[in-house]
Amino acid sequence: MTGLVLVTGATGFIGSYAVAAFQDAGREVVGTSFCGDVERGLVALDLRNAGQVESAVARIRPSVVVHLAAMANPGAAQADPARAYDVNVLGQLRLIQALLRHAPEARLVAMSSAEIYGRIETGELVDEEAPLRPASVYAATKAAADLQALQYHLSDGLDVVRLRLFGSVGPGRSADYFPGRQVHAVAAILDGRAEPVVPTFSLAGARDYVDVRDVAQAIVAAAERGRTGAVYNVATGRAWPLRQIVERLIAIGGIHAEIHEERQLPPGRQGAVVAGDATRLRTDIGWQPRITMDQSLRDALAHARQAAAAEA
């Protein structure tokens, strides 16, 4: 794989790690963000602006595009479905059409979500052949974008690899997402900024969580070695009970704290038990997760405390 890599959503949780992983692999990377940042070399890209998308692709002419820019918060998507579809579905469409016009040989790594599988009741690992049963606005937009990418591969020969990400965890996770909120709460307790109480939405269900650094390595590997047209789960194969994750976090922090659990689920989410089968990803490109949940939580906690100290 040679040529320039374009990473949309480069300042996001996964995007920032993906940029670093490609740079570590010796690739030249151009990142985008909603507002752009000249000093950081970030290109402004609003996926709702067709002219801006067209101009960026025509100017950069990447050999690989990792498409991470999205309306990623399920609660925000549920509150504003029109915007969610405009960004997540039509935004990717604008990007694909610009690629076909200006960089038709480029590989698109299209990022989807395990949310598109919906609620799994069997307890079995979910593989890529499972039916898509999106049960929220966010999940439906990601399912539509996933199928859209496949359609352009079949109809126009677009070189695309689709990744379906299960939960992600690690240093820098926003408090808007689990377990980022809980990590920040434990950090505040450790630093004497809060009482020993960890607030959380409902901890019903269990989910497969992959460290963000392992996710970034999966993205690089898929860009380099993924089969064109293929779809891959990025998962560990283990569903962690959400309560157990919070309990592990408190234990790692070495504190005694009460878990204050609200009954309701976070907006746009469901209390499912979902673990993914990543056999195809291991077989095709040799990827496997390497960072344990404990290490991920330990690093996330350290990062949150350092960030709080820097702000202070």
SERO-4910 file (N, C-alpha, C, O; in steps of 0.05 Angstrom, whole numbers):
BEGIN
 pado doro    nc1    nc2    nc3   cac1   cac2   cac3    cc1    cc2    cc3    oc1    oc2    oc3
  Met    A     17    -24      0      0      0      0     18     25      0     35     28     17
  Thr    A     13     42    -19     28     67    -21      9     90    -25    -15     86    -30
  Gly    A     19    115    -23      2    138    -28     -8    150     -2     -3    139     20
  Leu    A    -23    171     -5    -32    187     18    -57    175     30    -75    165     15
  Val    A    -59    176     56    -82    166     71    -99    189     81    -88    207     94
  Leu    A   -124    190     74   -142    210     84   -159    198    106   -173    178    102
  Val    A   -159    210    130   -175    201    153   -195    223    159   -188    244    169
  Thr    A   -221    217    154   -241    236    162   -248    232    192   -245    209    202
  Gly    A   -255    253    205   -260    251    234   -234    245    249   -234    230    268
  Ala    A   -213    258    241   -186    252    251   -182    261    280   -163    251    293
  Thr    A   -199    278    290   -195    287    318   -213    271    337   -212    276    362
  Gly    A   -229    253    328   -245    237    345   -230    216    360   -205    213    357
  Phe    A   -243    201    377   -231    181    394   -216    161    377   -192    156    381
  Ile    A   -229    148    359   -216    128    342   -199    141    321   -177    131    314
  Gly    A   -208    163    310   -193    177    289   -165    185    297   -147    182    281
  Ser    A   -162    196    321   -136    205    329   -116    181    332    -93    184    325
  Tyr    A   -126    159    341   -109    135    343   -103    123    315    -81    113    310
  Ala    A   -123    125    297   -118    115    270    -97    131    256    -80    120    242
  Val    A    -98    157    259    -77    174    247    -50    166    257    -31    163    241
  Ala    A    -47    163    283    -21    156    295    -12    128    285     12    124    280
  Ala    A    -30    109    282    -23     82    273    -13     83    244      6     69    238
  Phe    A    -26     98    227    -16    100    199     11    114    198     28    106    183
  Gln    A     15    134    214     40    148    215     62    130    225     85    130    214
  Asp    A     56    114    245     76     94    255     83     74    234    105     62    234
  Ala    A     64     69    215     69     50    194     83     63    170     87     50    149
  Gly    A     90     88    173    106    102    152     89    115    131     99    122    110
  Arg    A     63    118    136     45    130    116     42    160    120     41    169    143
  Glu    A     39    175     98     32    203    100      2    205    103    -13    193     89
  Val    A     -6    221    123    -35    222    130    -44    251    129    -31    270    138
  Val    A    -68    255    118    -82    281    119   -108    275    135   -123    257    128
  Gly    A   -113    291    155   -137    287    171   -157    309    166   -150    332    159
  Thr    A   -182    304    171   -203    324    170   -217    326    197   -218    307    212
  Ser    A   -229    350    201   -247    354    224   -268    373    214   -266    385    193
  Phe    A   -288    376    230   -311    393    222   -303    421    216   -311    433    195
  Cys    A   -287    433    233   -279    461    229   -251    464    217   -244    485    207
  Gly    A   -235    442    217   -208    444    206   -189    458    226   -199    471    245
  Asp    A   -164    456    221   -144    469    238   -118    471    223   -103    451    220
  Val    A   -112    495    213    -88    499    196    -63    491    210    -45    478    199
  Glu    A    -60    499    236    -36    494    251    -31    464    255     -8    455    255
  Arg    A    -52    449    257    -50    420    260    -52    405    234    -51    380    234
  Gly    A    -54    420    212    -56    407    186    -82    393    180    -83    375    164
  Leu    A   -103    401    194   -129    388    190   -146    403    169   -148    428    170
  Val    A   -157    389    151   -174    400    130   -203    402    141   -213    383    153
  Ala    A   -216    425    136   -244    428    144   -262    411    126   -259    412    101
  Leu    A   -279    395    138   -297    378    122   -324    374    136   -325    361    157
  Asp    A   -344    386    124   -372    382    133   -385    364    113   -389    371     90
  Leu    A   -391    339    121   -402    319    103   -429    328     90   -437    316     70
  Arg    A   -442    347    102   -467    357     91   -463    376     68   -482    384     54
  Asn    A   -438    385     64   -431    405     44   -419    391     20   -395    384     21
  Ala    A   -434    386     -1   -425    370    -24   -401    384    -37   -382    370    -46
  Gly    A   -402    410    -39   -380    425    -52   -354    422    -36   -332    419    -48
  Gln    A   -356    423    -10   -332    420      6   -320    392      4   -296    389      3
  Val    A   -338    372      4   -328    344      2   -315    341    -25   -293    329    -27
  Glu    A   -327    351    -46   -316    348    -74   -289    362    -75   -270    350    -86
  Ser    A   -287    386    -65   -262    401    -66   -240    387    -51   -217    386    -61
  Ala    A   -246    377    -27   -225    363    -11   -214    339    -25   -190    335    -26
  Val    A   -232    322    -36   -223    297    -49   -207    304    -75   -187    291    -81
  Ala    A   -217    324    -90   -203    331   -115   -175    342   -109   -157    338   -125
  Arg    A   -172    356    -87   -146    368    -80   -127    347    -68   -103    348    -75
  Ile    A   -137    330    -51   -119    311    -37   -114    286    -54    -91    276    -54
  Arg    A   -133    276    -69   -131    252    -85   -117    229    -70    -95    221    -77
  Pro    A   -130    220    -49   -118    199    -32   -117    172    -45   -132    167    -64
  Ser    A   -100    155    -35   -100    127    -44   -117    110    -25   -126     88    -33
  Val    A   -121    119      0   -137    106     20   -153    127     35   -143    148     42
  Val    A   -179    121     39   -195    138     56   -206    121     79   -220    101     74
  Val    A   -201    130    103   -213    117    127   -235    136    136   -229    158    145
  His    A   -259    127    133   -282    145    137   -293    141    166   -309    123    171
  Leu    A   -284    159    184   -293    158    212   -311    181    219   -324    180    240
  Ala    A   -312    202    203   -329    225    210   -358    216    209   -367    203    190
  Ala    A   -373    222    230   -401    213    232   -414    227    255   -401    239    273
  Met    A   -441    225    256   -456    232    280   -457    207    296   -474    189    292
  Ala    A   -439    204    315   -433    179    328   -448    175    355   -448    152    365
  Asn    A   -460    195    366   -474    193    391   -502    183    386   -518    198    374
  Pro    A   -509    159    395   -536    148    390   -558    166    401   -580    169    388
  Gly    A   -554    179    424   -574    197    435   -579    221    417   -601    229    413
  Ala    A   -557    233    407   -559    256    389   -573    248    363   -590    263    353
  Ala    A   -567    224    353   -580    215    329   -610    210    333   -626    217    316
  Gln    A   -617    199    356   -645    195    363   -660    221    365   -684    223    357
  Ala    A   -647    242    375   -660    268    378   -662    283    352   -680    300    349
  Asp    A   -645    278    333   -645    292    307   -641    273    284   -619    272    272
  Pro    A   -661    256    278   -657    236    257   -650    247    230   -634    235    215
  Ala    A   -661    270    222   -656    281    196   -626    287    193   -614    282    172
  Arg    A   -615    299    214   -586    306    212   -569    280    212   -549    279    198
  Ala    A   -578    260    228   -563    235    229   -561    222    202   -540    212    194
  Tyr    A   -584    221    188   -584    209    161   -568    226    141   -554    216    124
  Asp    A   -570    253    144   -555    270    126   -525    266    129   -510    265    109
  Val    A   -516    264    154   -487    261    159   -478    232    153   -458    228    138
  Asn    A   -491    213    165   -481    186    164   -486    171    138   -470    154    130
  Val    A   -508    177    125   -515    163    100   -509    181     75   -493    173     58
  Leu    A   -521    204     74   -517    222     51   -488    233     51   -476    237     30
  Gly    A   -477    237     75   -449    246     77   -430    226     65   -412    234     50
  Gln    A   -434    201     71   -417    180     59   -422    178     29   -403    174     13
  Leu    A   -447    182     20   -453    182     -8   -438    204    -23   -427    199    -44
  Arg    A   -437    228    -11   -423    250    -24   -393    243    -26   -380    249    -46
  Leu    A   -382    230     -5   -354    223     -5   -349    202    -27   -329    204    -42
  Ile    A   -366    182    -29   -362    160    -49   -363    172    -77   -347    165    -94
  Gln    A   -383    189    -82   -385    200   -109   -361    217   -116   -352    217   -139
  Ala    A   -351    232    -96   -327    248   -102   -303    230   -107   -286    236   -124
  Leu    A   -300    208    -93   -279    189    -97   -280    177   -126   -260    175   -139
  Leu    A   -304    169   -134   -307    158   -161   -300    177   -183   -291    169   -204
  Arg    A   -304    203   -177   -297    223   -197   -267    231   -197   -255    235   -218
  His    A   -255    232   -173   -228    244   -171   -207    225   -162   -183    230   -167
  Ala    A   -214    202   -149   -194    183   -140   -207    155   -143   -209    141   -123
  Pro    A   -214    147   -167   -229    122   -171   -214     97   -162   -226     76   -158
  Glu    A   -187     98   -160   -172     75   -152   -168     73   -121   -157     54   -111
  Ala    A   -178     93   -107   -174     94    -78   -189     72    -64   -210     63    -73
  Arg    A   -178     63    -42   -192     44    -24   -207     59     -3   -195     76     11
  Leu    A   -232     53      1   -248     64     22   -251     44     45   -260     22     40
  Val    A   -242     52     69   -247     35     93   -271     48    106   -269     69    120
  Ala    A   -294     35    102   -320     46    112   -325     34    140   -325     10    144
  Met    A   -330     52    159   -333     44    187   -362     42    194   -378     61    192
  Ser    A   -370     18    203   -397     13    212   -396      5    242   -376      8    255
  Ser    A   -418     -5    252   -421    -10    280   -436    -36    285   -453    -44    270
  Ala    A   -429    -50    307   -443    -74    315   -472    -68    322   -489    -86    324
  Glu    A   -479    -42    326   -506    -35    332   -525    -43    310   -549    -47    315
  Ile    A   -515    -47    286   -532    -54    263   -543    -83    266   -563    -89    253
  Tyr    A   -531   -100    283   -541   -127    287   -565   -127    306   -580   -147    306
  Gly    A   -570   -106    320   -593   -104    338   -588   -121    363   -566   -127    371
  Arg    A   -610   -127    376   -609   -142    401   -607   -172    395   -623   -184    381
  Ile    A   -586   -185    406   -581   -213    402   -590   -229    426   -580   -223    448
  Glu    A   -607   -248    423   -618   -263    445   -605   -290    449   -609   -302    470
  Thr    A   -591   -301    429   -582   -328    430   -557   -332    448   -553   -354    458
  Gly    A   -542   -311    453   -517   -314    468   -494   -324    451   -472   -326    462
  Glu    A   -498   -329    426   -477   -338    408   -461   -315    398   -471   -292    397
  Leu    A   -436   -320    389   -421   -299    377   -434   -290    350   -444   -307    335
  Val    A   -433   -264    346   -446   -253    322   -425   -252    299   -404   -239    303
  Asp    A   -430   -266    277   -411   -263    255   -423   -245    234   -445   -234    237
  Glu    A   -408   -240    212   -415   -220    192   -440   -228    176   -451   -212    162
  Glu    A   -448   -253    178   -471   -262    163   -497   -259    178   -519   -266    168
  Ala    A   -496   -250    203   -520   -246    219   -538   -225    205   -527   -206    193
  Pro    A   -564   -228    207   -582   -208    195   -579   -181    209   -573   -179    233
  Leu    A   -584   -160    193   -582   -133    204   -610   -126    215   -630   -126    200
  Arg    A   -611   -119    241   -636   -112    254   -633    -87    270   -635    -88    295
  Pro    A   -627    -64    258   -621    -40    272   -646    -31    288   -668    -30    277
  Ala    A   -642    -24    313   -665    -17    331   -663     12    341   -676     18    361
  Ser    A   -648     29    328   -646     57    335   -639     73    310   -631     61    289
  Val    A   -643     99    311   -636    116    288   -607    113    281   -600    110    258
  Tyr    A   -590    114    302   -561    112    296   -555     85    282   -540     85    262
  Ala    A   -565     64    293   -560     37    281   -570     36    253   -557     24    235
  Ala    A   -593     47    248   -604     46    221   -587     62    201   -583     53    178
  Thr    A   -577     85    210   -559    100    191   -534     85    185   -524     86    163
  Lys    A   -523     71    205   -498     56    201   -503     32    183   -486     24    167
  Ala    A   -526     19    186   -533     -3    169   -537      6    140   -527     -7    121
  Ala    A   -550     29    137   -554     40    110   -527     47     97   -523     42     73
  Ala    A   -509     59    112   -483     67    101   -467     42     94   -452     42     75
  Asp    A   -469     21    111   -455     -4    106   -464    -16     79   -447    -24     63
  Leu    A   -490    -18     75   -501    -29     50   -495    -10     26   -491    -20      4
  Gln    A   -495     15     31   -488     34     10   -460     30     -1   -455     30    -25
  Ala    A   -441     26     18   -413     21      9   -411     -5     -7   -397     -6    -27
  Leu    A   -426    -26      2   -426    -51    -13   -438    -47    -41   -428    -57    -60
  Gln    A   -460    -32    -42   -473    -27    -68   -454    -14    -88   -453    -22   -111
  Tyr    A   -438      6    -79   -420     19    -98   -396      1   -105   -384      5   -126
  His    A   -390    -18    -88   -370    -37    -96   -381    -55   -118   -367    -60   -138
  Leu    A   -406    -64   -115   -417    -82   -135   -425    -68   -161   -422    -79   -182
  Ser    A   -434    -43   -158   -445    -29   -182   -423    -13   -197   -424    -11   -222
  Asp    A   -404     -2   -182   -384     16   -194   -355      7   -191   -337     20   -199
  Gly    A   -351    -16   -178   -324    -26   -174   -308    -11   -153   -284    -12   -153
  Leu    A   -322      3   -135   -308     17   -113   -292     -3    -96   -303    -23    -88
  Asp    A   -267      3    -91   -250    -14    -74   -257     -7    -45   -247     13    -35
  Val    A   -273    -23    -33   -282    -17     -6   -279    -41     13   -283    -64      5
  Val    A   -271    -35     37   -271    -54     59   -288    -43     81   -284    -20     89
  Arg    A   -306    -59     91   -324    -49    113   -316    -62    139   -312    -86    141
  Leu    A   -314    -45    160   -309    -54    187   -333    -49    205   -343    -27    205
  Arg    A   -341    -69    219   -363    -66    238   -351    -67    266   -343    -88    276
  Leu    A   -350    -43    279   -336    -41    305   -355    -48    327   -378    -38    328
  Phe    A   -346    -64    346   -360    -69    370   -352    -46    390   -341    -27    380
  Gly    A   -357    -48    415   -351    -26    433   -321    -20    434   -305    -38    430
  Ser    A   -315      5    439   -287     13    441   -282     26    467   -299     40    478
  Val    A   -258     22    478   -251     31    505   -221     38    504   -206     29    487
  Gly    A   -213     55    523   -185     62    524   -180     91    531   -199    106    537
  Pro    A   -155    100    531   -148    127    539   -161    148    521   -159    147    496
  Gly    A   -174    168    533   -186    190    518   -215    187    511   -226    204    497
  Arg    A   -228    165    521   -256    162    515   -272    184    528   -269    190    551
  Ser    A   -290    196    512   -307    218    522   -326    209    543   -334    185    544
  Ala    A   -332    227    561   -352    221    582   -380    217    571   -398    209    586
  Asp    A   -384    223    545   -410    218    533   -415    189    527   -437    181    520
  Tyr    A   -394    172    530   -397    144    522   -388    126    545   -371    134    561
  Phe    A   -399    103    547   -390     82    566   -364     70    556   -362     64    533
  Pro    A   -345     66    575   -344     73    603   -329    100    608   -318    103    630
  Gly    A   -329    118    589   -316    143    593   -326    159    616   -311    170    632
  Arg    A   -353    159    619   -365    174    642   -355    163    668   -349    178    687
  Gln    A   -354    137    670   -346    123    695   -316    127    700   -307    131    723
  Val    A   -300    127    679   -271    132    682   -266    159    693   -250    163    711
  His    A   -280    179    682   -276    207    692   -286    210    721   -274    225    736
  Ala    A   -307    195    728   -317    196    755   -296    185    775   -291    196    796
  Val    A   -284    162    768   -264    149    786   -240    167    787   -228    170    809
  Ala    A   -232    179    765   -209    197    765   -214    221    784   -196    229    799
  Ala    A   -238    232    784   -245    254    801   -244    246    831   -236    261    848
  Ile    A   -253    222    837   -252    211    864   -223    209    873   -216    217    895
  Leu    A   -207    197    856   -178    193    863   -164    219    869   -146    221    886
  Asp    A   -172    240    854   -159    266    856   -172    284    877   -164    308    879
  Gly    A   -191    273    891   -204    289    912   -223    310    902   -229    329    916
  Arg    A   -232    307    878   -251    327    866   -280    318    867   -297    333    859
  Ala    A   -285    295    878   -312    285    879   -316    265    902   -296    254    911
  Glu    A   -340    262    911   -347    243    931   -344    214    919   -345    211    895
  Pro    A   -341    194    936   -337    167    926   -362    154    915   -372    133    925
  Val    A   -373    166    894   -397    156    881   -393    156    851   -384    176    840
  Val    A   -398    134    838   -395    132    809   -423    131    796   -436    111    797
  Pro    A   -432    154    784   -458    154    772   -458    140    745   -438    142    730
  Thr    A   -479    126    738   -480    112    713   -509    108    704   -527    105    721
  Phe    A   -513    107    678   -539     97    668   -541     68    674   -524     56    687
  Ser    A   -563     56    666   -568     27    671   -545     10    662   -534     15    640
  Leu    A   -537     -9    678   -515    -27    671   -526    -54    661   -512    -74    663
  Ala    A   -551    -54    651   -562    -78    640   -547    -87    616   -539    -70    599
  Gly    A   -544   -113    613   -531   -123    588   -501   -126    590   -489   -121    611
  Ala    A   -490   -135    568   -461   -140    566   -453   -134    537   -469   -138    519
  Arg    A   -428   -125    534   -419   -118    507   -390   -126    503   -375   -128    522
  Asp    A   -383   -129    478   -356   -135    470   -341   -109    467   -349    -92    451
  Tyr    A   -319   -106    482   -304    -81    480   -275    -86    471   -262   -105    481
  Val    A   -266    -70    452   -239    -72    441   -224    -46    448   -235    -25    445
  Asp    A   -199    -49    456   -183    -25    462   -180     -9    436   -176    -21    415
  Val    A   -181     17    439   -180     35    415   -154     31    400   -153     35    376
  Arg    A   -132     24    414   -107     21    400   -107     -5    383    -95     -5    362
  Asp    A   -121    -25    392   -125    -49    376   -143    -43    352   -139    -54    330
  Val    A   -164    -26    357   -181    -18    335   -165     -4    313   -169     -9    289
  Ala    A   -147     14    321   -131     28    302   -113      9    285   -110     13    261
  Gln    A   -102    -11    298    -86    -30    284   -103    -47    264    -94    -54    243
  Ala    A   -128    -52    272   -146    -66    253   -152    -49    229   -154    -60    207
  Ile    A   -155    -23    233   -161     -5    210   -137     -5    191   -141     -7    167
  Val    A   -113     -3    202    -89     -3    184    -87    -29    170    -81    -30    146
  Ala    A    -91    -51    184    -88    -77    171   -109    -81    150   -104    -93    129
  Ala    A   -134    -72    155   -155    -74    134   -149    -57    110   -154    -66     87
  Ala    A   -137    -34    114   -130    -17     92   -108    -30     75   -108    -27     50
  Glu    A    -90    -44     88    -67    -56     74    -74    -83     62    -65    -90     40
  Arg    A    -89   -100     77    -92   -128     69   -121   -138     67   -125   -162     60
  Gly    A   -140   -122     73   -168   -131     72   -176   -137     43   -167   -125     24
  Arg    A   -194   -157     40   -204   -164     14   -224   -143      5   -242   -136     20
  Thr    A   -221   -134    -20   -240   -115    -30   -268   -126    -30   -273   -149    -38
  Gly    A   -287   -109    -20   -315   -118    -19   -322   -132      7   -345   -137     12
  Ala    A   -302   -140     23   -307   -156     47   -316   -139     70   -312   -115     70
  Val    A   -329   -152     89   -338   -139    114   -326   -154    137   -326   -179    137
  Tyr    A   -316   -140    157   -303   -152    180   -313   -141    206   -316   -117    209
  Asn    A   -319   -159    225   -323   -151    252   -297   -145    266   -277   -159    262
  Val    A   -296   -124    282   -273   -118    299   -283   -122    327   -296   -106    339
  Ala    A   -275   -145    339   -286   -154    364   -266   -173    379   -247   -182    367
  Thr    A   -271   -178    404   -254   -196    420   -266   -223    423   -252   -243    429
  Gly    A   -293   -225    419   -306   -251    423   -316   -255    452   -325   -276    459
  Arg    A   -314   -234    468   -323   -236    496   -342   -212    502   -335   -189    497
  Ala    A   -365   -219    513   -383   -198    522   -379   -192    552   -384   -210    568
  Trp    A   -370   -168    558   -366   -161    586   -391   -150    598   -403   -131    587
  Pro    A   -401   -161    620   -424   -148    634   -416   -119    642   -394   -115    653
  Leu    A   -433   -100    636   -426    -72    641   -420    -67    670   -401    -51    676
  Arg    A   -435    -79    688   -429    -75    716   -401    -85    723   -387    -73    740
  Gln    A   -393   -107    712   -367   -118    718   -345    -99    709   -324    -97    722
  Ile    A   -349    -85    686   -329    -66    677   -326    -43    697   -304    -35    704
  Val    A   -348    -33    707   -347    -12    727   -334    -21    753   -318     -7    765
  Glu    A   -340    -45    761   -328    -57    785   -298    -60    782   -283    -55    800
  Arg    A   -290    -69    758   -261    -72    753   -247    -45    753   -225    -42    764
  Leu    A   -260    -25    742   -249      2    742   -245     13    770   -224     24    777
  Ile    A   -265      9    788   -262     18    815   -240      3    829   -224     15    845
  Ala    A   -237    -23    824   -216    -39    836   -189    -30    827   -170    -28    843
  Ile    A   -186    -24    801   -161    -14    790   -153     12    802   -130     18    807
  Gly    A   -173     29    808   -168     55    820   -160     52    850   -150     71    862
  Gly    A   -165     28    861   -158     24    889   -175     40    909   -165     48    930
  Ile    A   -200     44    902   -217     61    919   -242     44    928   -248     24    916
  His    A   -255     54    948   -282     44    956   -302     65    946   -302     88    956
  Ala    A   -319     57    928   -338     76    917   -365     62    912   -365     38    905
  Glu    A   -386     77    915   -413     66    910   -420     71    880   -415     92    869
  Ile    A   -432     50    868   -442     53    841   -471     63    843   -488     49    853
  His    A   -475     87    832   -502     98    833   -514     94    805   -509    110    786
  Glu    A   -531     73    802   -541     65    776   -570     76    772   -588     71    788
  Glu    A   -573     91    750   -600     99    742   -614     76    728   -601     59    716
  Arg    A   -640     76    728   -655     54    716   -655     56    686   -655     35    672
  Gln    A   -656     80    675   -660     82    646   -634     77    631   -612     82    641
  Leu    A   -637     67    607   -615     64    589   -607     91    577   -624    109    576
  Pro    A   -582     94    568   -574    119    555   -592    122    530   -600    102    518
  Pro    A   -598    147    522   -615    152    498   -603    138    473   -579    139    468
  Gly    A   -621    125    459   -612    112    434   -599     85    437   -588     75    417
  Arg    A   -598     74    461   -584     49    466   -603     28    477   -625     34    486
  Gln    A   -594      3    476   -610    -19    487   -592    -37    504   -568    -39    499
  Gly    A   -604    -51    523   -588    -67    541   -583    -95    530   -592   -115    542
  Ala    A   -569    -97    508   -565   -122    495   -540   -137    506   -523   -125    519
  Val    A   -538   -162    500   -514   -178    505   -503   -186    478   -514   -202    464
  Val    A   -481   -173    471   -470   -176    444   -440   -181    444   -425   -165    456
  Ala    A   -431   -203    433   -403   -208    429   -398   -216    400   -415   -230    388
  Gly    A   -376   -207    388   -371   -211    360   -352   -233    353   -333   -238    369
  Asp    A   -356   -245    331   -338   -265    320   -320   -251    299   -329   -242    278
  Ala    A   -294   -249    306   -275   -235    288   -257   -255    274   -234   -248    266
  Thr    A   -266   -280    270   -251   -301    257   -242   -292    229   -219   -296    221
  Arg    A   -260   -279    214   -253   -271    187   -230   -250    187   -213   -252    169
  Leu    A   -231   -232    205   -209   -212    207   -183   -225    214   -162   -218    202
  Arg    A   -183   -244    232   -158   -258    239   -148   -275    215   -124   -275    210
  Thr    A   -166   -288    202   -158   -306    180   -147   -290    156   -127   -298    144
  Asp    A   -161   -269    149   -154   -254    125   -129   -236    128   -112   -234    110
  Ile    A   -127   -223    151   -106   -203    154    -89   -207    179    -70   -191    183
  Gly    A    -95   -227    195    -77   -233    217    -81   -216    242    -63   -216    259
  Trp    A   -103   -200    243   -107   -183    266   -118   -198    290   -134   -217    286
  Gln    A   -110   -191    313   -123   -200    338   -118   -180    360    -98   -167    360
  Pro    A   -138   -177    378   -135   -158    400   -112   -166    419   -108   -190    424
  Arg    A    -98   -147    429    -75   -152    446    -77   -140    473    -64   -149    492
  Ile    A    -93   -119    476    -94   -104    501   -117   -114    518   -140   -114    509
  Thr    A   -112   -121    543   -133   -132    560   -151   -110    570   -144    -86    569
  Met    A   -174   -117    580   -193    -98    591   -180    -83    615   -183    -59    617
  Asp    A   -167    -98    633   -154    -85    656   -134    -64    647   -133    -42    659
  Gln    A   -117    -71    628    -97    -52    618   -110    -28    606   -101     -5    610
  Ser    A   -131    -33    590   -145    -11    577   -157      8    598   -155     33    595
  Leu    A   -170     -3    618   -182     14    639   -160     29    655   -163     52    662
  Arg    A   -138     15    661   -116     28    675   -105     52    660   -100     73    671
  Asp    A   -101     48    634    -90     69    617   -110     92    614   -103    115    614
  Ala    A   -136     85    612   -157    105    609   -158    122    635   -162    147    633
  Leu    A   -156    109    658   -157    124    683   -133    143    686   -136    166    694
  Ala    A   -109    133    678    -85    150    680    -88    174    661    -81    197    668
  His    A    -99    169    637   -102    191    617   -122    212    628   -117    236    624
  Ala    A   -144    203    640   -164    222    650   -152    239    672   -159    263    674
  Arg    A   -136    227    690   -124    242    711   -104    262    701   -102    285    710
  Gln    A    -88    254    681    -69    273    669    -83    296    655    -74    319    657
  Ala    A   -105    290    641   -120    311    627   -132    331    647   -131    355    642
  Ala    A   -143    320    669   -154    338    689   -133    355    702   -137    379    707
  Ala    A   -109    344    707    -87    360    718    -78    382    699    -72    404    708
  Ala    A    -77    375    674    -69    395    654    -88    418    652    -81    441    649
  Glu    A   -114    411    654   -134    432    653   -133    450    678   -137    474    676
  Ala    A   -127    438    700   -125    453    725   -101    472    725    -96    486    744
***
